[in-house]
Amino acid sequence: AGLESPSHALRADADPWASSATTTCVTLAEPHHYDRDLEIILYPCEPHHPHLVMEDGTMTYPEYEAHVRSRRDYVRIARKDGSGERQVVFVQKRFHKDIFPNPVLMLNFCPAVEGVPGDLQSVTREVLFLVDRSSTMSSPNLDKVKEAVLVALKSLPSGTLLNIAGFGADVKPLF
């Protein structure tokens, strides 16, 4: 429905060949000098409906695999590692650094809270943690998930609703 920036002048253009205005290209109207944070406030036309965004990565999986295997640090580990365990750990640690080559899925949902009981009116946000419970998750990885969730829980402000959903063969919410 609209957008604004309290920090920078913006330019918003729709694709001239698009059949609808579902995609808008937002650019800076003036050069950015990296002297302050860039803030963009988006106003969706349907704020209480879920929005799903899928961004393709810049590489296919085989291309990404070839990219990782060509790295000198990976080759060094692969020579020493007979079981493949250190290679898996290397890729897991590397994955967040290679966010652009990999596809990303984002779900944004902001439910309407009018008409809910009074105690829920004070809720400021709802956080849902998705935890992989599939057979590919090893015990050390689950320990890391527990640590990460604990750190996140300690940083949540009061008035936050929380749920944890595990997924594998099926999805099981905690609450």
LUMSENU-933402 format. One record per residue: z, x, y of N, C-alpha, C, CB in turn; residue number from 1; residue in three letters. Coordinates in steps of 0.02 Angstrom, whole numbers, plus 50000, padded with zeros to 5 digits. Glycine has a CB too. Layout:
! residues N
   n_up  n_east  n_north  ca_up  ca_east  ca_north   c_up  c_east  c_north  cb_up  cb_east  cb_north  loza  torza
      Z       X        Y      Z        X         Y      Z       X        Y      Z        X         Y   NUM    ALA
...
! end
This chain:
! residues 175
   n_up  n_east  n_north  ca_up  ca_east  ca_north   c_up  c_east  c_north  cb_up  cb_east  cb_north  loza  torza
  50000   50041    49940  50000    50000     50000  50000   50043    50063  50060    49953     50000     1    ALA
  50025   50105    50057  50026    50149     50115  50061   50213    50100  50059    50114     50173     2    GLY
  50057   50259    50148  50092    50323     50142  50105   50350    50211  50052    50373     50099     3    LEU
  50155   50394    50214  50170    50427     50277  50203   50493    50263  50216    50382     50321     4    GLU
  50206   50535    50314  50240    50599     50308  50279   50612    50371  50190    50657     50294     5    SER
  50346   50620    50364  50385    50637     50424  50377   50710    50444  50458    50622     50411     6    PRO
  50346   50751    50402  50342    50822     50415  50272   50847    50434  50365    50860     50355     7    SER
  50220   50813    50413  50151    50837     50424  50104   50779    50439  50127    50877     50363     8    HIS
  50049   50795    50472  49996    50746     50482  49954   50743    50419  49952    50764     50545     9    ALA
  49941   50682    50396  49904    50673     50333  49837   50640    50346  49945    50631     50284    10    LEU
  49793   50648    50297  49729    50613     50297  49722   50582    50228  49669    50662     50314    11    ARG
  49710   50517    50225  49702    50482     50162  49632   50453    50159  49756    50426     50153    12    ALA
  49595   50471    50107  49527    50447     50098  49519   50418    50029  49477    50505     50109    13    ASP
  49484   50362    50026  49465    50333     49961  49397   50361    49942  49464    50255     49964    14    ALA
  49385   50364    49878  49320    50386     49853  49267   50336    49877  49320    50393     49775    15    ASP
  49216   50358    49913  49166    50311     49940  49126   50276    49885  49118    50348     49986    16    PRO
  49124   50304    49825  49086    50273     49771  49130   50233    49724  49048    50325     49731    17    TRP
  49195   50228    49739  49241    50192     49695  49231   50117    49700  49314    50210     49712    18    ALA
  49240   50082    49645  49233    50009     49644  49295   49975    49670  49217    49984     49574    19    SER
  49353   50010    49671  49415    49983     49699  49453   50040    49732  49458    49947     49644    20    SER
  49506   50023    49768  49545    50074     49803  49605   50096    49762  49567    50047     49872    21    ALA
  49597   50104    49697  49653    50125     49655  49666   50199    49660  49640    50106     49584    22    THR
  49618   50238    49684  49627    50310     49690  49616   50330    49763  49578    50348     49644    23    THR
  49664   50368    49789  49660    50391     49858  49672   50467    49857  49711    50354     49903    24    THR
  49632   50503    49894  49640    50575     49900  49679   50589    49965  49570    50612     49900    25    CYS
  49737   50620    49959  49779    50635     50016  49775   50710    50030  49853    50614     50003    26    VAL
  49757   50727    50092  49753    50797     50113  49790   50805    50178  49679    50820     50120    27    THR
  49805   50867    50195  49837    50881     50259  49785   50879    50314  49874    50949     50257    28    LEU
  49800   50847    50370  49754    50843     50425  49752   50908    50465  49772    50785     50471    29    ALA
  49804   50948    50459  49808    51012     50494  49827   51066    50443  49860    51010     50552    30    GLU
  49811   51128    50456  49830    51182     50409  49906   51185    50399  49803    51250     50434    31    PRO
  49927   51199    50338  49998    51205     50322  50018   51278    50328  50013    51177     50250    32    HIS
  50070   51292    50366  50092    51361     50379  50150   51382    50335  50110    51369     50453    33    HIS
  50170   51339    50288  50224    51354     50241  50289   51370    50275  50204    51411     50196    34    TYR
  50301   51338    50332  50362    51350     50370  50415   51296    50358  50346    51355     50444    35    ASP
  50396   51242    50323  50443    51188     50307  50416   51151    50246  50452    51139     50368    36    ARG
  50460   51111    50215  50441    51073     50157  50391   51019    50175  50502    51041     50123    37    ASP
  50347   51004    50129  50298    50950     50138  50329   50887    50108  50229    50966     50103    38    LEU
  50334   50835    50148  50362    50771     50126  50308   50718    50131  50425    50752     50167    39    GLU
  50297   50682    50077  50250    50625     50077  50287   50566    50047  50185    50642     50036    40    ILE
  50288   50511    50084  50321    50450     50061  50266   50400    50043  50369    50420     50115    41    ILE
  50265   50379    49980  50215    50331     49956  50245   50262    49952  50187    50353     49887    42    LEU
  50206   50212    49971  50227    50142     49966  50180   50107    49918  50228    50108     50037    43    TYR
  50200   50099    49855  50156    50065     49807  50149   49991    49824  50182    50074     49736    44    PRO
  50091   49963    49808  50080    49892     49822  50119   49848    49773  50005    49875     49819    45    CYS
  50134   49873    49714  50174    49836     49665  50233   49880    49645  50131    49816     49602    46    GLU
  50285   49884    49687  50339    49933     49674  50381   49917    49612  50383    49936     49734    47    PRO
  50381   49855    49589  50423    49838     49532  50385   49831    49467  50459    49773     49547    48    HIS
  50325   49858    49465  50287    49861     49403  50282   49934    49381  50216    49829     49412    49    HIS
  50285   49946    49317  50279    50016     49295  50211   50046    49311  50292    50022     49219    50    PRO
  50211   50109    49331  50150    50145     49344  50147   50205    49297  50145    50168     49419    51    HIS
  50093   50211    49262  50084    50265     49214  50029   50311    49238  50068    50238     49143    52    LEU
  50044   50375    49241  49996    50425     49265  49987   50477    49210  50019    50457     49332    53    VAL
  49925   50491    49192  49910    50542     49143  49866   50593    49177  49875    50512     49080    54    MET
  49889   50655    49179  49850    50710     49208  49826   50754    49151  49891    50751     49260    55    GLU
  49761   50763    49147  49734    50808     49096  49750   50879    49116  49658    50797     49088    56    ASP
  49760   50920    49067  49771    50991     49081  49704   51025    49095  49806    51026     49022    57    GLY
  49707   51087    49117  49646    51123     49131  49616   51154    49068  49659    51178     49182    58    THR
  49654   51152    49013  49630    51181     48950  49640   51132    48893  49666    51247     48934    59    MET
  49597   51136    48843  49609    51099     48781  49662   51137    48742  49542    51090     48740    60    THR
  49688   51105    48689  49739    51139     48650  49713   51204    48619  49765    51093     48595    61    TYR
  49653   51205    48588  49628    51268     48561  49620   51322    48615  49562    51257     48526    62    PRO
  49599   51303    48675  49593    51352     48729  49661   51379    48750  49558    51320     48790    63    GLU
  49711   51334    48753  49779    51356     48771  49808   51402    48718  49825    51294     48782    64    TYR
  49796   51384    48655  49820    51426     48600  49788   51496    48603  49804    51392     48531    65    GLU
  49723   51499    48616  49689    51563     48623  49717   51602    48682  49613    51553     48631    66    ALA
  49732   51567    48737  49761    51599     48797  49828   51630    48780  49769    51547     48853    67    HIS
  49872   51594    48745  49938    51621     48728  49931   51679    48680  49982    51566     48696    68    VAL
  49888   51672    48629  49880    51725     48579  49849   51789    48609  49836    51700     48521    69    ARG
  49815   51783    48666  49784    51842     48696  49833   51881    48741  49724    51821     48737    70    SER
  49890   51853    48755  49939    51887     48797  49969   51947    48761  49996    51838     48819    71    ARG
  49977   52003    48796  50003    52064     48765  50074   52055    48738  50001    52121     48815    72    ARG
  50116   52019    48775  50185    52009     48752  50188   51967    48689  50227    51977     48807    73    ASP
  50141   51919    48681  50139    51879     48620  50114   51922    48561  50093    51818     48629    74    TYR
  50064   51963    48574  50036    52006     48521  50091   52053    48495  49975    52046     48547    75    VAL
  50131   52080    48541  50185    52125     48522  50235   52090    48477  50220    52153     48584    76    ARG
  50254   52029    48495  50302    51990     48455  50271   51972    48387  50323    51926     48492    77    ILE
  50207   51952    48387  50174    51930     48325  50171   51987    48274  50103    51905     48340    78    ALA
  50162   52049    48297  50159    52106     48251  50226   52116    48215  50140    52170     48289    79    ARG
  50281   52107    48252  50348    52119     48224  50376   52060    48186  50395    52137     48280    80    LYS
  50349   52001    48197  50378    51939     48170  50340   51916    48109  50379    51883     48224    81    ASP
  50370   51923    48051  50336    51902     47989  50343   51827    47976  50363    51940     47931    82    GLY
  50398   51797    47997  50411    51726     47982  50378   51679    48031  50485    51714     47980    83    SER
  50362   51702    48090  50332    51659     48142  50384   51626    48186  50290    51606     48109    84    GLY
  50448   51637    48171  50501    51604     48209  50504   51629    48282  50569    51617     48175    85    GLU
  50497   51694    48293  50498    51721     48361  50435   51700    48400  50503    51797     48359    86    ARG
  50380   51690    48364  50319    51667     48398  50328   51596    48425  50258    51669     48349    87    GLN
  50361   51553    48385  50374    51484     48407  50420   51484    48468  50407    51442     48349    88    VAL
  50472   51525    48466  50519    51530     48522  50482   51554    48585  50577    51578     48506    89    VAL
  50436   51602    48576  50397    51628     48633  50357   51571    48665  50350    51684     48610    90    PHE
  50322   51532    48624  50281    51478     48650  50325   51425    48684  50239    51445     48594    91    VAL
  50383   51410    48656  50428    51361     48686  50452   51385    48755  50488    51347     48640    92    GLN
  50468   51449    48760  50490    51476     48825  50433   51480    48875  50521    51545     48816    93    LYS
  50373   51489    48851  50313    51497     48893  50287   51430    48918  50259    51535     48854    94    ARG
  50301   51376    48880  50268    51312     48892  50279   51286    48963  50292    51261     48841    95    PHE
  50340   51289    48988  50353    51262     49055  50320   51303    49110  50428    51259     49068    96    HIS
  50304   51366    49095  50269    51408     49144  50195   51392    49147  50279    51483     49128    97    LYS
  50169   51363    49093  50098    51347     49089  50087   51272    49098  50069    51371     49022    98    ASP
  50118   51243    49148  50115    51170     49156  50044   51146    49173  50163    51148     49210    99    ILE
  50006   51184    49212  49940    51162     49232  49889   51159    49175  49914    51207     49285   100    PHE
  49891   51205    49127  49843    51199     49072  49858   51141    49025  49841    51263     49033   101    PRO
  49920   51114    49026  49940    51063     48979  49938   50993    49009  50010    51078     48953   102    ASN
  49923   50942    48968  49924    50874     48995  49995   50851    49010  49891    50825     48945   103    PRO
  50002   50808    49061  50067    50783     49082  50063   50707    49087  50089    50814     49150   104    VAL
  50114   50672    49062  50119    50600     49066  50180   50582    49107  50122    50568     48995   105    LEU
  50171   50538    49157  50227    50518     49199  50229   50442    49202  50221    50547     49270   106    MET
  50289   50414    49191  50300    50342     49198  50348   50333    49256  50328    50311     49132   107    LEU
  50329   50292    49304  50370    50278     49361  50385   50203    49361  50336    50300     49428   108    ASN
  50449   50186    49362  50468    50116     49359  50530   50105    49402  50482    50093     49286   109    PHE
  50526   50057    49447  50581    50041     49491  50592   49965    49488  50568    50065     49565   110    CYS
  50636   49941    49444  50644    49869     49436  50676   49836    49496  50686    49854     49374   111    PRO
  50661   49772    49507  50692    49734     49561  50762   49717    49540  50650    49670     49578   112    ALA
  50812   49728    49583  50881    49715     49565  50910   49653    49600  50924    49775     49580   113    VAL
  50868   49615    49634  50893    49554     49664  50908   49504    49607  50842    49524     49716   114    GLU
  50961   49466    49614  50977    49416     49564  51013   49443    49503  50915    49382     49542   115    GLY
  51035   49505    49504  51075    49532     49449  51148   49525    49467  51056    49606     49434   116    VAL
  51193   49529    49418  51264    49521     49433  51288   49570    49487  51306    49531     49370   117    PRO
  51342   49552    49522  51367    49591     49578  51384   49663    49562  51427    49559     49606   118    GLY
  51411   49676    49502  51430    49745     49486  51368   49789    49478  51472    49747     49422   119    ASP
  51311   49759    49461  51249    49798     49455  51215   49807    49523  51201    49764     49407   120    LEU
  51236   49768    49574  51207    49777     49640  51224   49845    49669  51232    49721     49688   121    GLN
  51280   49875    49647  51301    49939     49674  51266   49998    49640  51376    49947     49667   122    SER
  51224   49984    49590  51189    50037     49555  51137   50069    49601  51155    50009     49490   123    VAL
  51138   50135    49605  51092    50170     49649  51028   50191    49613  51125    50230     49680   124    THR
  51034   50202    49547  50976    50225     49508  50991   50216    49434  50958    50299     49524   125    ARG
  50938   50220    49395  50946    50220     49322  50909   50280    49295  50919    50153     49290   126    GLU
  50942   50318    49251  50913    50378     49222  50907   50367    49147  50957    50441     49238   127    VAL
  50848   50381    49121  50835    50375     49049  50814   50443    49024  50781    50321     49035   128    LEU
  50853   50470    48978  50836    50534     48946  50798   50520    48882  50900    50577     48932   129    PHE
  50741   50551    48873  50703    50545     48811  50713   50609    48771  50627    50532     48826   130    LEU
  50737   50601    48709  50753    50658     48668  50711   50655    48604  50829    50660     48651   131    VAL
  50677   50710    48590  50636    50716     48530  50681   50725    48469  50586    50775     48535   132    ASP
  50680   50677    48422  50720    50681     48361  50676   50692    48301  50761    50618     48352   133    ARG
  50614   50711    48312  50567    50718     48256  50587   50777    48212  50496    50727     48282   134    SER
  50556   50782    48156  50572    50835     48108  50554   50905    48135  50535    50823     48043   135    SER
  50514   50908    48189  50496    50973     48217  50552   51002    48260  50433    50967     48258   136    THR
  50601   50962    48279  50657    50986     48319  50708   51021    48274  50691    50928     48360   137    MET
  50720   51084    48287  50769    51121     48247  50838   51113    48277  50750    51196     48243   138    SER
  50889   51132    48240  50958    51126     48262  50972   51165    48327  51005    51149     48208   139    SER
  50947   51227    48335  50958    51263     48398  50927   51226    48458  50930    51333     48394   140    PRO
  50870   51194    48447  50837    51157     48501  50878   51096    48520  50766    51136     48482   141    ASN
  50907   51062    48470  50949    51004     48485  51011   51026    48523  50969    50968     48420   142    LEU
  51038   51084    48508  51095    51110     48546  51076   51121    48619  51122    51175     48515   143    ASP
  51015   51146    48630  50991    51156     48699  50983   51090    48735  50924    51195     48699   144    LYS
  50960   51039    48698  50952    50972     48727  51021   50945    48748  50918    50923     48677   145    VAL
  51070   50954    48704  51139    50932     48720  51164   50966    48783  51186    50946     48661   146    LYS
  51154   51031    48788  51175    51068     48848  51140   51043    48910  51162    51143     48838   147    GLU
  51074   51031    48905  51036    51008     48963  51058   50939    48986  50961    51007     48947   148    ALA
  51070   50894    48938  51093    50827     48955  51162   50830    48987  51094    50781     48892   149    VAL
  51206   50873    48961  51273    50879     48989  51270   50904    49062  51314    50927     48947   150    LEU
  51228   50954    49076  51220    50978     49144  51194   50922    49189  51173    51040     49146   151    VAL
  51144   50885    49165  51115    50831     49205  51167   50776    49217  51054    50802     49170   152    ALA
  51206   50760    49167  51257    50707     49174  51309   50726    49227  51292    50694     49107   153    LEU
  51328   50789    49228  51378    50811     49277  51351   50809    49349  51400    50882     49261   154    LYS
  51285   50810    49357  51257    50810     49424  51237   50741    49448  51197    50855     49426   155    SER
  51244   50689    49406  51226    50621     49427  51278   50593    49474  51217    50576     49366   156    LEU
  51256   50558    49526  51305    50527     49571  51334   50464    49540  51272    50510     49639   157    PRO
  51391   50442    49567  51420    50380     49541  51373   50322    49556  51491    50367     49572   158    SER
  51379   50270    49517  51335    50212     49525  51268   50222    49490  51323    50198     49598   159    GLY
  51264   50267    49442  51202    50280     49406  51207   50251    49336  51187    50356     49403   160    THR
  51159   50210    49318  51155    50186     49249  51121   50239    49207  51117    50118     49245   161    LEU
  51142   50245    49145  51118    50298     49102  51102   50270    49033  51169    50355     49097   162    LEU
  51048   50294    49004  51033    50281     48934  50998   50342    48906  50990    50216     48926   163    ASN
  51006   50352    48842  50973    50406     48806  50934   50375    48749  51025    50461     48780   164    ILE
  50869   50389    48746  50827    50362     48693  50800   50420    48652  50769    50318     48721   165    ALA
  50810   50416    48587  50783    50466     48542  50718   50440    48513  50833    50483     48487   166    GLY
  50669   50483    48506  50607    50463     48476  50586   50512    48423  50552    50456     48529   167    PHE
  50554   50486    48374  50529    50524     48317  50480   50477    48282  50587    50549     48268   168    GLY
  50498   50454    48223  50458    50404     48189  50464   50336    48225  50479    50397     48114   169    ALA
  50521   50325    48259  50532    50264     48298  50574   50282    48358  50566    50208     48255   170    ASP
  50585   50234    48403  50625    50245     48463  50691   50210    48454  50588    50220     48527   171    VAL
  50747   50246    48467  50813    50217     48460  50852   50232    48524  50850    50246     48398   172    LYS
  50865   50180    48566  50906    50191     48625  50979   50197    48606  50895    50135     48677   173    PRO
  51018   50235    48644  51090    50242     48633  51125   50177    48652  51118    50301     48673   174    LEU
  51107   50149    48710  51138    50086     48733  51085   50032    48736  51172    50095     48803   175    PHE
! end
